[in-house]
């Protein structure tokens, strides 16, 4: 009977630990619910060294109008990092 109580207590602690971690684990794949434009000079599409200073980007209000080019038209912020969204030039 003593072993059964230890087993039950161990299972209860495990369930509580798993339940608690479900509420405290950060989600690194969070994505911004907005479209951004770069405030500096145009950055090339597939540029491996995108400016990661989020303060250099502004939110695009409304639908972005992109014309064809080899630059990046709009950006997303995913997990705190700037990523390419649309190819083109923002008008």
PLY file of the C-alpha trace (Angstrom):
ply
format ascii 1.0
element vertex 91
property float x
property float y
property float z
element edge 90
property int vertex1
property int vertex2
end_header
0.00 0.00 0.00
2.89 2.35 0.77
4.32 1.86 -2.75
0.93 2.63 -4.27
0.77 5.93 -2.36
4.28 6.86 -3.57
3.33 6.00 -7.15
0.12 8.04 -6.93
1.96 11.01 -5.42
4.64 10.82 -8.15
2.01 10.77 -10.88
0.19 13.73 -9.31
3.41 15.76 -9.20
4.16 14.87 -12.84
0.69 15.93 -13.99
0.95 19.22 -12.10
4.39 19.94 -13.58
3.20 19.26 -17.14
0.07 21.38 -16.62
2.08 24.27 -15.22
4.63 24.20 -18.07
1.83 24.47 -20.62
1.09 27.97 -19.31
4.66 29.20 -18.89
6.39 28.11 -22.10
7.13 31.02 -24.46
6.03 30.78 -28.08
9.05 31.66 -30.25
7.11 31.39 -33.49
4.90 34.38 -32.78
4.22 36.54 -35.82
3.23 40.17 -35.98
-0.29 40.79 -37.23
0.79 43.71 -39.39
2.74 44.43 -42.56
5.83 46.62 -42.33
7.93 48.70 -44.72
11.60 49.61 -44.38
12.29 53.28 -43.74
15.83 53.24 -45.19
17.14 52.63 -48.69
15.65 49.62 -50.53
16.89 46.18 -49.48
17.36 43.50 -52.14
15.16 40.41 -52.25
16.91 37.43 -50.58
19.46 39.76 -48.98
21.05 37.62 -46.25
21.85 40.67 -44.11
18.45 42.30 -43.56
18.45 45.20 -41.12
17.16 43.63 -37.89
16.60 46.91 -36.06
12.80 46.82 -35.75
12.67 50.57 -35.06
13.76 51.14 -38.71
10.43 49.70 -39.95
6.98 51.29 -40.07
3.60 49.61 -40.16
1.79 49.76 -43.53
-1.77 50.97 -43.07
-4.23 49.37 -45.50
-3.31 47.09 -48.40
0.27 47.58 -49.64
0.65 48.41 -53.35
3.76 46.64 -54.66
5.17 47.02 -58.17
7.62 44.49 -59.65
11.30 44.95 -58.73
14.18 43.04 -57.17
13.66 44.78 -53.83
11.59 43.80 -50.82
8.21 45.48 -50.77
6.90 44.46 -47.33
8.17 42.69 -44.23
6.85 40.60 -41.35
8.22 40.28 -37.85
8.40 36.61 -36.84
9.73 35.59 -33.46
11.19 39.08 -33.02
13.14 38.95 -36.30
12.44 40.85 -39.50
11.59 38.60 -42.47
10.76 39.26 -46.12
7.09 39.28 -47.02
6.51 40.54 -50.57
8.86 41.08 -53.51
8.58 44.42 -55.29
8.69 48.14 -54.55
6.17 49.76 -52.24
4.25 52.59 -53.90
0 1
1 2
2 3
3 4
4 5
5 6
6 7
7 8
8 9
9 10
10 11
11 12
12 13
13 14
14 15
15 16
16 17
17 18
18 19
19 20
20 21
21 22
22 23
23 24
24 25
25 26
26 27
27 28
28 29
29 30
30 31
31 32
32 33
33 34
34 35
35 36
36 37
37 38
38 39
39 40
40 41
41 42
42 43
43 44
44 45
45 46
46 47
47 48
48 49
49 50
50 51
51 52
52 53
53 54
54 55
55 56
56 57
57 58
58 59
59 60
60 61
61 62
62 63
63 64
64 65
65 66
66 67
67 68
68 69
69 70
70 71
71 72
72 73
73 74
74 75
75 76
76 77
77 78
78 79
79 80
80 81
81 82
82 83
83 84
84 85
85 86
86 87
87 88
88 89
89 90
